[in-house]
Amino acid sequence: MKRLIKAAAVAAATLLASNASALEVGVPAPDFTAPSTQGEIVLSQLLEKGPVILAYYYADFTSG
């Protein structure tokens, strides 16, 4: 679970840094590849195993 949360944080940061537009509630997230501590992850591969929750912790790794 921690691995998934970390991967989701990296994915969210990647999406926010790109020219991606905001998603509406209920719209599926676009497929993406992101680095993780376990190698690269691909959203579509994770979805094959079941539901995925993407979370973004904007204050992670900060001193505050």
TARA-V852924 format. One record per pair of residues at least 6 apart in sequence whose ideal C-beta (glycine too) atoms are under 6 Angstrom apart, sorted by the first residue. I is the first residue (numbers start at 1). J is the second residue. Records with the same first field share a line. If there is no record, write none. Layout:
BEGIN
I = J / J
END
This chain:
BEGIN
5 = 55
7 = 36 / 41
8 = 54 / 55
9 = 56 / 57
10 = 34
11 = 32 / 34
12 = 56
14 = 34
31 = 43 / 44
32 = 43
33 = 40 / 42
34 = 41
46 = 52
END
